[in-house]
């Protein structure tokens, strides 16, 4: 295809007109339609100019912004549909997740480089600009290529006039690197450490506050560890696998091609290269993708000592079934049974599938699934020996995997979740027998969802006590919080390389 002629760019106020960077030659195959939909191109669409990788990324970004799609679910589907594989798929993943992670920082920079407010921009133009800024400031893609490919996507999505605007803005962004732009758009760190960290690491200010409170830091302290936690939340996590007891030997998984032993979990392995689905233990449903902190939280529940019977366990909010699969294997190894429940039918179905071993082996009689609301239990009270409450939460502990969540959550939403979490925890206490134990787990470090929920339980009920959760995981360091919260366990990405998962282990008293 012949190289396009340079286009005239619309200048920003105070700048002269300049030539756009010419777009490099590329195939038109695989270009996608406009407005973030994953439909195939139809007759009557604009002729495709854009690189199919970047076009796919922008379609996903638009879907995330306009209809609350989840990037971790939509992006793989779009890549498969459009035949984007190998290095192109890796580039698409980096551009998509990197743009979502850096959105706050990039919007601050765009606010300086454009005469339009970011929230007033046409959505396709806004998402193209965000992706362009990410390419310019956070990748090794050459500036001329970052600008040219962004202009091509803008032309496909919005037409030539908006493409000229994109060209002008990105050329202005390209005049500085990221550190130089931060000196322009971020508050002074000494005067406003919270504001600085919010812009520097691309988080809403309330999440900076929440992390600082969970870590026991105040703005006057400098928020050094808070900064480390925020930075770690922007690093793409390793893919971690879990060998399911009774189905897969951890040594087999750890020595599979493209794997190495995990550092923390005795069931874990890291995927170092290749597609996890190509690993035989994964494709045969003998191992599953699961963060190490999730594995260890389930393991801690099984390590708590019991007096009396230990034959019936409950996973009360089991969907989609990751922890339930691990618990089922551990329960079967002790001759115990596991009931896995979820309030939503489709999630309970996922749990049932997760608990079903590969054919021809039948599902073990030691497991069962149930569609039931944990806030109104369908089972008799005080019958279980161990109960896991992996409560619905804000997901602030898994922002490495779902970076768009930071822009969707709000303090008001956390408050509503905390009420649900407390109700579920009360129901779990009622479901366990005296002497039995409960593990309360959230994938969030926010104190309203973690220690405040447990503290409220201890305040209002006289039939519970908190066990020392960090002591149940002696192979781990840095789990305990400052007193009086030393018996709670809090995982952190910057300390442990895991999601920021909270764990409290509670015993019901007679």
C-alpha positions as CSV (number, residue, x, y, z in Angstrom):
1,X,0.0,0.0,0.0
2,X,1.4,3.4,-0.9
3,X,2.4,5.7,1.9
4,X,-0.2,8.4,2.6
5,X,0.4,12.0,1.9
6,X,1.0,14.2,5.0
7,X,-2.1,15.8,6.4
8,X,-2.7,19.2,7.7
9,X,-3.0,19.3,11.5
10,X,-5.3,21.5,13.5
11,X,-3.1,23.7,15.7
12,X,-3.6,24.2,19.4
13,X,-3.9,27.8,20.6
14,X,-0.5,29.5,20.5
15,X,0.9,27.0,18.1
16,X,1.5,27.2,14.4
17,X,0.2,24.6,12.0
18,X,2.4,21.6,11.5
19,X,2.5,18.6,9.3
20,X,1.2,15.3,10.7
21,X,3.6,12.4,10.8
22,X,3.0,10.1,7.7
23,X,1.5,6.8,8.5
24,X,3.7,3.7,7.7
25,X,2.5,1.1,5.2
26,X,0.5,-1.7,6.7
27,X,-2.0,-4.3,5.8
28,X,-5.7,-3.4,6.0
29,X,-6.7,-6.9,7.0
30,X,-8.2,-7.3,10.5
31,X,-9.3,-3.7,10.9
32,X,-12.4,-3.5,13.1
33,X,-15.5,-1.3,13.0
34,X,-16.1,1.9,14.9
35,X,-17.5,2.7,18.3
36,X,-16.0,-0.1,20.4
37,X,-18.2,-2.9,19.1
38,X,-16.7,-6.2,18.2
39,X,-18.8,-6.7,15.1
40,X,-17.1,-7.5,11.8
41,X,-16.7,-4.8,9.2
42,X,-19.8,-4.2,7.1
43,X,-20.4,-2.7,3.7
44,X,-20.7,1.1,4.1
45,X,-18.2,1.4,6.9
46,X,-15.3,3.8,6.3
47,X,-12.3,2.3,4.5
48,X,-9.9,0.9,7.1
49,X,-6.6,2.8,7.5
50,X,-5.7,1.7,11.1
51,X,-3.3,-0.9,12.3
52,X,-5.6,-3.8,13.4
53,X,-3.8,-4.2,16.7
54,X,-4.4,-0.6,17.8
55,X,-7.9,-0.6,16.3
56,X,-8.8,-3.6,18.4
57,X,-7.4,-2.0,21.5
58,X,-9.4,1.2,21.0
59,X,-12.6,-0.8,20.4
60,X,-12.0,-2.5,23.8
61,X,-11.2,0.8,25.5
62,X,-14.4,2.3,24.1
63,X,-16.4,-0.7,25.3
64,X,-14.9,-0.5,28.8
65,X,-15.7,3.3,29.0
66,X,-19.2,3.2,27.4
67,X,-20.8,0.0,28.6
68,X,-18.7,-1.1,31.6
69,X,-17.1,-4.0,29.8
70,X,-14.3,-5.9,31.6
71,X,-11.1,-5.6,29.7
72,X,-9.8,-9.0,31.0
73,X,-12.8,-10.7,29.4
74,X,-13.4,-8.6,26.3
75,X,-9.8,-8.2,25.0
76,X,-9.0,-11.9,24.6
77,X,-12.3,-12.5,22.8
78,X,-11.7,-9.6,20.4
79,X,-8.2,-10.8,19.7
80,X,-9.4,-14.3,19.0
81,X,-12.2,-13.0,16.8
82,X,-9.8,-10.9,14.7
83,X,-7.0,-13.4,14.5
84,X,-4.5,-11.3,16.4
85,X,-1.9,-13.7,17.9
86,X,1.7,-13.9,19.1
87,X,3.6,-10.7,19.4
88,X,0.7,-8.6,18.1
89,X,-1.5,-10.0,20.8
90,X,1.2,-9.2,23.4
91,X,1.4,-5.6,22.1
92,X,-2.4,-5.3,22.2
93,X,-2.4,-6.5,25.8
94,X,0.2,-4.0,26.8
95,X,-1.5,-1.1,25.1
96,X,-4.9,-1.9,26.5
97,X,-3.9,-2.6,30.1
98,X,-1.3,0.1,30.2
99,X,-3.7,2.7,28.9
100,X,-6.3,1.8,31.5
101,X,-3.7,1.8,34.3
102,X,-2.3,5.2,33.3
103,X,-5.6,6.9,32.5
104,X,-5.5,9.3,35.4
105,X,-1.9,10.5,34.6
106,X,-2.6,10.6,30.9
107,X,-5.8,12.7,31.4
108,X,-3.9,15.2,33.5
109,X,-1.3,15.6,30.6
110,X,-4.1,15.8,28.0
111,X,-5.7,18.5,30.0
112,X,-2.6,20.6,29.5
113,X,-2.0,19.7,25.9
114,X,-5.5,20.2,24.6
115,X,-7.9,23.2,24.6
116,X,-10.8,20.7,25.3
117,X,-11.5,19.1,28.7
118,X,-11.0,15.4,28.5
119,X,-14.5,14.6,29.8
120,X,-15.9,16.8,27.0
121,X,-14.1,15.0,24.2
122,X,-15.9,12.7,21.8
123,X,-15.3,9.2,23.3
124,X,-13.5,7.7,20.3
125,X,-11.1,10.7,20.2
126,X,-10.5,10.5,23.9
127,X,-9.6,6.8,23.9
128,X,-7.3,7.2,20.9
129,X,-5.6,10.0,22.7
130,X,-5.1,8.0,25.9
131,X,-3.7,5.1,24.0
132,X,-1.4,7.5,22.0
133,X,-0.1,9.1,25.2
134,X,0.6,5.6,26.6
135,X,2.6,4.7,23.5
136,X,4.6,8.0,23.7
137,X,5.4,8.1,27.4
138,X,5.4,4.4,28.6
139,X,6.6,2.2,25.8
140,X,9.6,2.0,23.5
141,X,7.5,2.7,20.4
142,X,9.0,5.5,18.3
143,X,7.2,8.8,18.6
144,X,6.5,9.1,14.9
145,X,4.9,5.6,14.9
146,X,2.9,6.3,18.0
147,X,1.5,9.5,16.5
148,X,0.9,8.1,13.0
149,X,-0.9,5.0,14.2
150,X,-3.1,7.0,16.6
151,X,-4.0,9.4,13.8
152,X,-5.0,6.4,11.6
153,X,-7.2,4.9,14.3
154,X,-8.8,8.3,14.8
155,X,-9.5,8.7,11.1
156,X,-11.2,5.3,11.1
157,X,-13.3,6.0,14.2
158,X,-14.1,9.7,13.8
159,X,-13.0,11.0,10.4
160,X,-10.3,13.4,9.2
161,X,-11.0,16.5,11.3
162,X,-10.8,14.8,14.6
163,X,-7.7,12.9,13.3
164,X,-6.1,16.3,12.8
165,X,-6.9,17.2,16.4
166,X,-5.4,13.9,17.6
167,X,-2.2,14.6,15.6
168,X,-1.8,18.1,17.1
169,X,-2.3,17.0,20.7
170,X,0.0,14.0,20.5
171,X,2.7,16.0,18.9
172,X,2.6,18.4,21.8
173,X,2.7,15.4,24.3
174,X,5.8,14.1,22.5
175,X,7.8,17.2,23.4
176,X,8.4,15.9,27.0
177,X,9.0,12.5,28.6
178,X,6.8,11.2,31.5
179,X,9.0,12.5,34.3
180,X,9.1,16.0,32.7
181,X,5.3,16.0,32.3
182,X,4.9,15.1,36.0
183,X,6.7,18.2,37.0
184,X,4.1,20.1,35.1
185,X,0.8,18.3,36.0
186,X,1.4,16.8,39.5
187,X,1.2,18.7,42.7
188,X,4.4,19.2,44.8
189,X,5.1,16.0,46.7
190,X,6.1,17.7,49.9
191,X,3.1,20.1,50.0
192,X,0.5,17.5,48.8
193,X,1.8,14.0,48.9
194,X,-1.7,12.5,48.4
195,X,-2.3,14.6,45.3
196,X,1.1,13.9,43.9
197,X,0.7,10.1,44.3
198,X,-2.7,10.2,42.7
199,X,-1.3,11.8,39.5
200,X,2.1,10.0,39.6
201,X,0.6,6.5,39.9
202,X,-2.8,7.1,38.3
203,X,-5.3,6.5,41.1
204,X,-8.3,8.4,42.4
205,X,-7.3,10.2,45.5
206,X,-9.7,8.2,47.7
207,X,-7.9,5.0,46.9
208,X,-4.6,6.6,47.8
209,X,-6.2,7.5,51.2
210,X,-7.5,4.0,51.6
211,X,-4.1,2.3,50.9
212,X,-2.4,4.8,53.3
213,X,-4.9,4.0,56.1
214,X,-4.5,0.2,55.6
215,X,-0.7,0.6,55.8
216,X,-0.9,2.8,58.8
217,X,0.6,5.9,57.1
218,X,-0.3,9.5,57.3
219,X,0.4,12.3,54.7
220,X,2.8,13.9,57.1
221,X,4.9,10.6,57.1
222,X,5.6,11.0,53.4
223,X,3.5,8.0,52.3
224,X,6.6,6.1,51.2
225,X,5.1,2.6,51.5
226,X,1.8,3.8,50.1
227,X,3.7,4.9,47.0
228,X,5.3,1.5,46.8
229,X,1.9,-0.2,47.0
230,X,0.4,2.0,44.4
231,X,3.4,1.4,42.1
232,X,3.2,-2.3,42.5
233,X,-0.5,-2.2,41.6
234,X,0.5,-0.9,38.2
235,X,2.9,-3.8,37.4
236,X,1.4,-6.6,35.4
237,X,1.2,-9.7,37.6
238,X,2.7,-13.1,36.9
239,X,0.3,-15.8,35.8
240,X,0.1,-18.1,38.8
241,X,-1.3,-21.6,38.7
242,X,-2.6,-23.9,41.4
243,X,-2.2,-27.7,41.4
244,X,-5.5,-29.1,42.6
245,X,-5.0,-31.7,45.3
246,X,-6.0,-35.2,44.2
247,X,-5.8,-34.2,40.6
248,X,-2.3,-32.8,40.0
249,X,1.0,-33.2,41.8
250,X,2.5,-29.7,42.4
251,X,5.9,-31.0,41.2
252,X,4.4,-32.0,37.9
253,X,2.9,-28.6,37.5
254,X,6.1,-26.7,38.5
255,X,8.2,-28.7,36.1
256,X,5.8,-28.4,33.1
257,X,7.2,-26.6,30.1
258,X,7.0,-22.9,30.6
259,X,6.5,-23.2,34.4
260,X,8.6,-22.8,37.5
261,X,7.8,-23.4,41.2
262,X,6.0,-20.7,43.0
263,X,7.7,-18.9,45.8
264,X,5.0,-18.9,48.4
265,X,2.2,-21.5,47.9
266,X,3.0,-25.2,48.1
267,X,0.4,-25.8,45.3
268,X,1.6,-22.9,43.1
269,X,3.6,-22.5,39.9
270,X,4.5,-19.5,37.8
271,X,4.0,-19.4,34.1
272,X,7.2,-18.0,32.7
273,X,6.4,-18.3,29.0
274,X,3.7,-19.5,26.6
275,X,-0.1,-19.8,26.9
276,X,-1.3,-21.2,30.3
277,X,-4.0,-23.0,28.4
278,X,-1.4,-25.0,26.6
279,X,-0.1,-26.6,29.8
280,X,-1.5,-30.1,30.0
281,X,-2.5,-29.9,33.7
282,X,-4.5,-26.7,32.9
283,X,-6.1,-28.0,29.7
284,X,-7.1,-31.2,31.6
285,X,-8.7,-29.2,34.4
286,X,-6.2,-30.6,37.0
287,X,-4.8,-27.1,37.7
288,X,-6.3,-23.6,37.6
289,X,-5.1,-20.0,37.4
290,X,-5.2,-18.6,41.0
291,X,-3.3,-15.9,42.8
292,X,-0.9,-17.2,45.5
293,X,-2.6,-15.2,48.2
294,X,-5.9,-16.8,47.4
295,X,-4.3,-20.2,47.7
296,X,-2.8,-19.3,51.0
297,X,-6.0,-17.9,52.4
298,X,-7.8,-21.2,51.7
299,X,-4.8,-23.1,53.2
300,X,-4.9,-21.0,56.4
301,X,-8.5,-22.1,57.0
302,X,-7.6,-25.7,56.8
303,X,-4.6,-25.3,59.2
304,X,-6.7,-23.9,62.1
305,X,-7.0,-26.4,64.9
306,X,-10.4,-27.9,65.7
307,X,-11.6,-29.8,68.7
308,X,-14.2,-32.4,67.7
309,X,-15.4,-33.4,64.3
310,X,-14.0,-32.0,61.1
311,X,-16.1,-33.6,58.4
312,X,-18.2,-30.9,56.8
313,X,-16.9,-27.6,55.2
314,X,-18.7,-24.8,53.5
315,X,-17.6,-22.3,50.8
316,X,-20.4,-19.7,51.2
317,X,-19.6,-17.4,48.2
318,X,-17.9,-19.9,46.0
319,X,-18.2,-18.5,42.5
320,X,-16.5,-18.9,40.2
321,X,-14.9,-21.8,42.0
322,X,-11.1,-21.2,42.4
323,X,-10.9,-21.5,46.1
324,X,-13.6,-24.2,46.2
325,X,-11.6,-26.4,43.9
326,X,-8.6,-26.2,46.2
327,X,-10.7,-26.7,49.4
328,X,-12.5,-29.7,47.8
329,X,-9.2,-31.4,47.2
330,X,-7.9,-30.7,50.7
331,X,-11.3,-31.8,52.3
332,X,-11.3,-35.0,50.3
333,X,-7.7,-35.8,51.5
334,X,-9.0,-35.6,55.1
335,X,-12.2,-37.6,54.5
336,X,-14.3,-34.4,54.8
337,X,-17.1,-33.1,52.5
338,X,-17.4,-29.6,50.9
339,X,-20.6,-27.8,50.1
340,X,-20.0,-24.9,47.7
341,X,-22.7,-22.3,47.5
342,X,-23.4,-19.1,45.5
343,X,-26.4,-16.8,45.3
344,X,-26.3,-16.5,41.5
345,X,-27.1,-19.5,39.4
346,X,-24.6,-18.9,36.6
347,X,-21.8,-18.6,39.2
348,X,-23.0,-21.7,41.0
349,X,-22.8,-23.5,37.6
350,X,-19.2,-22.3,37.2
351,X,-18.4,-23.8,40.6
352,X,-20.0,-27.1,39.7
353,X,-17.9,-27.3,36.6
354,X,-14.8,-26.4,38.5
355,X,-15.5,-29.2,41.0
356,X,-16.0,-31.7,38.3
357,X,-12.7,-33.6,37.6
358,X,-11.7,-34.6,34.1
359,X,-13.6,-37.4,32.5
360,X,-13.9,-40.4,32.9
361,X,-13.6,-39.8,36.6
362,X,-17.0,-38.9,38.2
363,X,-17.3,-35.9,40.5
364,X,-16.4,-37.1,44.0
365,X,-19.3,-37.6,46.4
366,X,-17.5,-35.4,48.9
367,X,-18.5,-32.2,47.0
368,X,-21.8,-30.6,46.3
369,X,-23.0,-27.2,44.9
370,X,-26.0,-25.2,45.8
371,X,-27.6,-22.0,44.6
372,X,-28.3,-20.2,47.8
373,X,-28.1,-16.7,49.2
374,X,-25.6,-16.6,52.0
375,X,-27.4,-13.8,53.7
376,X,-30.4,-16.1,54.1
377,X,-28.9,-19.6,54.4
378,X,-30.7,-22.6,53.0
379,X,-29.0,-25.0,55.4
380,X,-29.4,-25.7,59.1
381,X,-27.5,-23.5,61.5
382,X,-24.4,-24.7,63.4
383,X,-23.7,-27.7,61.2
384,X,-20.4,-26.9,59.5
385,X,-16.9,-27.4,60.9
386,X,-15.1,-24.9,58.6
387,X,-16.6,-22.0,56.6
388,X,-15.0,-19.8,54.0
389,X,-16.5,-16.4,53.4
390,X,-14.8,-15.0,50.3
391,X,-17.0,-12.0,50.4
392,X,-18.0,-9.8,47.4
393,X,-15.9,-6.7,47.6
394,X,-14.6,-3.6,45.8
395,X,-11.7,-5.6,44.2
396,X,-9.2,-2.9,45.1
397,X,-6.7,-5.6,45.9
398,X,-6.7,-6.9,42.3
399,X,-6.2,-3.7,40.4
400,X,-3.1,-5.2,38.7
401,X,-5.5,-7.5,36.9
402,X,-8.5,-5.2,36.5
403,X,-7.0,-1.7,36.1
404,X,-10.3,-0.2,35.0
405,X,-11.9,-1.0,38.4
406,X,-10.1,2.0,40.0
407,X,-12.2,4.3,37.9
408,X,-15.5,2.5,38.5
409,X,-15.5,2.2,42.3
410,X,-16.5,4.9,44.8
411,X,-16.4,5.4,48.5
412,X,-20.2,5.1,48.6
413,X,-20.0,1.7,46.8
414,X,-17.5,0.5,49.4
415,X,-19.9,1.5,52.2
416,X,-22.7,-0.6,50.6
417,X,-20.4,-3.6,50.2
418,X,-19.3,-3.4,53.9
419,X,-23.0,-3.8,55.0
420,X,-23.3,-6.9,52.8
421,X,-20.0,-8.3,54.1
422,X,-21.1,-7.9,57.7
423,X,-24.3,-9.7,57.0
424,X,-22.5,-12.6,55.3
425,X,-20.0,-12.9,58.2
426,X,-22.8,-13.0,60.7
427,X,-24.5,-15.8,58.7
428,X,-21.2,-17.7,58.5
429,X,-20.8,-17.6,62.3
430,X,-24.4,-18.9,62.6
431,X,-23.6,-21.7,60.1
432,X,-20.5,-23.0,61.9
433,X,-20.8,-25.2,65.0
434,X,-19.3,-24.0,68.3
435,X,-15.6,-24.7,68.1
436,X,-15.6,-24.4,64.4
437,X,-13.7,-21.8,62.4
438,X,-14.5,-19.2,59.7
439,X,-12.1,-17.6,57.3
440,X,-13.2,-14.1,56.2
441,X,-11.5,-13.1,53.0
442,X,-11.7,-10.0,50.8
443,X,-9.7,-9.0,47.7
444,X,-9.4,-5.5,49.1
445,X,-7.2,-3.8,51.7
446,X,-9.8,-1.1,52.4
447,X,-10.3,-1.0,56.2
448,X,-14.1,-0.6,55.8
449,X,-14.2,-4.0,54.1
450,X,-11.6,-5.7,56.2
451,X,-10.8,-5.0,59.9
452,X,-13.9,-2.7,60.4
453,X,-16.2,-5.6,59.4
454,X,-14.5,-8.0,61.8
455,X,-14.2,-5.4,64.6
456,X,-18.0,-4.8,64.3
457,X,-18.6,-8.5,64.6
458,X,-16.4,-8.7,67.8
459,X,-18.2,-5.7,69.2
460,X,-21.7,-7.0,68.6
461,X,-21.3,-10.7,69.3
462,X,-20.0,-12.5,72.4
463,X,-19.7,-16.0,70.8
464,X,-16.6,-15.3,68.6
465,X,-12.8,-14.9,68.9
466,X,-10.2,-13.9,66.4
467,X,-7.3,-16.4,65.8
468,X,-3.8,-15.4,64.8
469,X,-4.0,-15.7,61.0
470,X,-0.4,-14.8,60.3
471,X,0.7,-17.6,62.7
472,X,-1.3,-20.1,60.5
473,X,1.0,-19.1,57.6
474,X,4.5,-19.1,59.3
475,X,6.3,-19.3,55.9
476,X,5.1,-15.7,55.2
477,X,6.5,-12.5,56.6
478,X,5.0,-9.0,56.6
479,X,1.4,-10.1,57.0
480,X,0.6,-8.7,60.4
481,X,-0.8,-5.2,60.8
482,X,0.0,-2.7,63.6
483,X,-1.6,-3.5,66.9
484,X,-4.4,-4.0,67.7
485,X,-4.7,-5.5,64.2
486,X,-1.8,-8.0,64.5
487,X,-4.0,-11.1,64.2
488,X,-5.3,-10.1,60.8
489,X,-3.3,-11.0,57.7
490,X,-3.0,-8.5,54.8
491,X,-1.2,-9.5,51.7
492,X,0.3,-6.7,49.5
493,X,1.7,-6.7,46.0
494,X,4.8,-4.7,47.0
495,X,5.6,-6.9,49.9
496,X,4.6,-10.4,48.7
497,X,4.0,-10.1,44.9
498,X,0.4,-11.1,45.3
499,X,-3.0,-9.5,45.2
500,X,-3.8,-7.3,48.3
501,X,-6.0,-10.0,50.0
502,X,-7.2,-9.7,53.6
503,X,-7.7,-12.7,55.8
504,X,-9.2,-13.0,59.3
505,X,-9.7,-16.4,61.0
506,X,-12.5,-16.5,63.6
507,X,-13.6,-19.3,66.0
508,X,-17.1,-19.6,67.2
509,X,-17.3,-20.1,70.9
510,X,-19.7,-22.3,72.8
